[in-house]
Amino acid sequence: MGKMKDFAMDIEDFCNGYFYGFIDQPMVYDEEDFTIEEVVEDVQEYFKSEEAAKYAREYIKRTVEGA
């Protein structure tokens, strides 16, 4: 279980690098910088995993879009 949690946190940290904001404020997403799909593609390329890409997509939507 610990390895999966670390893996998920690594993906979250990777995604957070594409967005900006302050610790006490929500992340700021600007479509002109990167699209969600571009970030997800980068995650899949970096982690070499479809599951990582799926998790990244869910994480970004949950965090940035408030879903």
Number of C-alpha atoms within 10 A of each C-alpha: 6 7 8 9 10 11 14 16 12 14 21 18 11 17 19 18 9 16 16 13 11 8 7 6 8 14 17 15 18 12 8 6 10 12 13 19 12 11 20 22 17 16 24 18 13 13 15 12 12 14 12 22 22 13 17 25 19 13 19 21 13 11 16 15 12 9 9
